[in-house]
């Protein structure tokens, strides 16, 4: 079973903890991770891009010259795609890029990415992240003590004080177990998670 060192906000060791083998010690499935990341990015797309076809471009109602006898190629409208200022042929139109991924694949991808973080030594377990007031310096000092620069701070539930303390630090984000996703975990080099968050992850994904 995988193990982790539990530290406090000062970076001092508190104790050793054992992680659930089904969540943090499973075989990393690259296919599942790729599938879920591509799905996440596709679902973020607004799909509002649009081009005008020849029927939507203003003008071009009159035939530019007669069909025969001029020596030039026949033309029906100056708003055809081959004309400057004409409509776009087969251009993009507003559409939804959303699609769904099998729930089992999503769970497999989450377990895989968490296991990868443990394997690469990029998961830091903290006993508790608690602040009395909104103070960016407190979070910055904690990350310095943990030697974590580009980090995702994972909490068991929403904590507005921690979120507002960390939001101005470049390369740092705060998430909860209920809202975390595979792309977000991969995006940040280090996953800083509390002991309570680990317990909640194991409860959901074990």
C-alpha positions in Angstrom: 0.0 0.0 0.0 1.3 3.5 -0.8 2.4 5.7 2.1 2.7 9.4 2.5 4.3 11.7 5.0 1.8 14.0 6.8 3.2 17.4 7.5 1.9 20.6 9.0 1.7 24.1 7.4 5.3 24.7 8.6 6.5 21.7 6.6 7.3 19.7 9.7 6.6 16.0 9.8 3.6 15.0 11.9 3.3 11.3 11.1 3.2 8.7 8.3 -0.1 7.8 6.8 -1.2 4.8 4.6 -3.2 5.6 1.5 -5.9 3.5 0.0 -4.4 1.1 -2.6 -7.5 1.2 -4.8 -7.3 5.0 -5.2 -3.6 6.0 -4.8 -1.9 2.8 -5.8 -3.7 1.6 -8.9 -2.1 1.1 -12.3 -2.0 4.4 -14.3 -4.3 4.2 -17.3 -3.1 6.8 -19.9 -6.0 6.1 -22.2 -8.6 6.9 -19.6 -6.7 10.1 -18.6 -6.5 11.3 -22.2 -10.1 10.5 -22.9 -11.3 12.5 -19.9 -9.0 15.5 -20.5 -10.1 15.8 -24.1 -13.7 15.6 -23.0 -13.2 18.3 -20.4 -11.5 20.7 -22.8 -14.2 20.0 -25.4 -17.0 20.8 -22.9 -15.3 24.1 -22.1 -15.6 25.3 -25.6 -18.3 28.0 -26.2 -18.9 27.0 -29.8 -20.0 30.6 -30.7 -17.7 30.9 -33.8 -19.6 31.8 -37.0 -19.0 32.7 -40.6 -21.4 34.0 -43.2 -22.4 31.9 -46.2 -23.1 33.5 -49.6 -26.8 33.8 -48.8 -26.0 35.9 -45.6 -23.5 38.3 -47.2 -25.1 41.7 -48.2 -25.3 42.4 -51.9 -24.6 40.2 -55.0 -28.2 40.0 -56.1 -27.5 41.0 -59.7 -25.6 38.8 -62.1 -22.3 40.6 -62.7 -22.2 40.0 -66.5 -24.2 38.0 -69.0 -23.7 34.3 -69.2 -22.2 34.0 -72.7 -20.1 36.1 -75.1 -17.8 38.0 -72.8 -14.9 35.5 -72.9 -14.9 35.5 -69.1 -15.9 32.7 -66.8 -19.6 32.5 -66.0 -20.6 34.1 -62.7 -23.9 34.3 -61.0 -23.1 36.6 -58.0 -20.2 38.7 -56.7 -20.9 37.2 -53.3 -19.9 33.6 -54.3 -17.0 32.1 -52.2 -14.3 32.7 -54.9 -15.0 36.5 -54.9 -13.3 38.9 -52.4 -16.0 39.9 -50.0 -18.0 36.8 -50.8 -19.5 34.2 -48.5 -17.4 31.5 -46.8 -17.9 28.0 -48.1 -18.3 25.3 -45.5 -17.2 27.7 -42.7 -17.9 27.1 -39.0 -21.3 27.8 -37.5 -22.4 27.9 -33.8 -22.6 24.4 -32.4 -22.1 22.5 -29.1 -19.0 20.5 -28.6 -20.3 18.8 -25.5 -20.3 15.0 -25.2 -20.3 12.5 -22.3 -17.7 10.0 -21.2 -18.6 6.7 -19.5 -18.8 7.2 -15.7 -16.4 4.2 -15.1 -13.8 5.8 -17.4 -14.1 9.0 -15.4 -13.5 7.2 -12.1 -10.6 5.2 -13.6 -9.0 8.4 -14.9 -9.3 10.1 -11.5 -7.8 7.1 -9.7 -5.0 7.0 -12.3 -4.1 10.6 -12.0 -4.0 10.5 -8.2 -1.8 7.4 -8.3 0.5 9.1 -10.8 0.9 12.0 -8.4 1.8 9.6 -5.6 4.2 7.7 -7.8 6.0 10.9 -8.9 6.2 12.3 -5.4 4.0 15.2 -6.3 1.3 14.7 -3.6 1.9 16.6 -0.3 -0.4 15.7 2.6 -1.0 18.5 5.2 -2.7 17.7 8.5 -4.9 20.9 8.3 -5.0 24.2 6.4 -6.6 26.6 8.7 -6.4 30.4 8.7 -7.9 32.9 11.2 -8.2 35.6 8.6 -7.7 36.2 4.9 -4.0 36.5 4.5 -2.1 35.8 1.3 1.3 35.7 3.1 0.2 32.8 5.2 -0.6 30.6 2.2 2.6 31.8 0.4 4.7 30.9 3.4 3.0 27.5 3.7 3.8 26.7 0.0 7.4 27.9 0.5 7.8 25.6 3.5 6.3 22.7 1.4 8.5 23.6 -1.6 5.4 23.7 -3.8 5.4 26.4 -6.5 2.7 25.6 -9.0 0.2 23.9 -6.7 -3.4 22.9 -6.5 -4.7 23.1 -2.9 -7.3 20.5 -2.3 -9.8 20.9 0.5 -12.6 18.6 1.8 -15.2 21.4 1.4 -15.4 25.0 0.4 -13.3 27.4 2.6 -13.7 31.0 1.5 -10.9 32.2 3.8 -8.3 29.9 2.2 -9.6 30.5 -1.3 -9.4 34.3 -1.0 -6.0 34.0 0.6 -4.6 32.0 -2.3 -6.3 33.5 -5.3 -3.7 36.2 -5.9 -0.8 33.8 -5.9 0.4 33.1 -9.4 0.3 29.4 -10.3 -1.8 28.4 -7.3 -5.5 27.3 -7.3 -7.9 26.0 -4.6 -10.4 23.3 -5.3 -12.6 20.9 -3.3 -13.0 17.1 -3.5 -16.5 17.7 -4.9 -15.4 19.9 -7.8 -11.9 18.6 -8.6 -11.2 17.2 -12.1 -8.5 15.3 -13.9 -7.4 18.2 -16.0 -7.0 20.5 -13.0 -4.9 17.9 -11.1 -2.6 17.4 -14.2 -2.3 21.2 -14.8 -0.5 21.8 -11.5 2.8 20.3 -10.6 2.0 19.6 -6.9 -1.2 18.5 -5.3 -1.4 19.9 -1.7 -4.2 18.1 0.1 -5.4 17.9 3.6 -5.8 14.7 5.6 -9.6 15.2 5.6 -9.6 15.6 1.9 -7.7 12.4 1.4 -10.3 10.6 3.6 -13.1 12.0 1.5 -11.4 11.0 -1.8 -11.0 7.5 -0.5 -14.6 7.4 0.6 -15.8 8.5 -2.9 -13.4 6.6 -5.2 -12.3 3.5 -3.3 
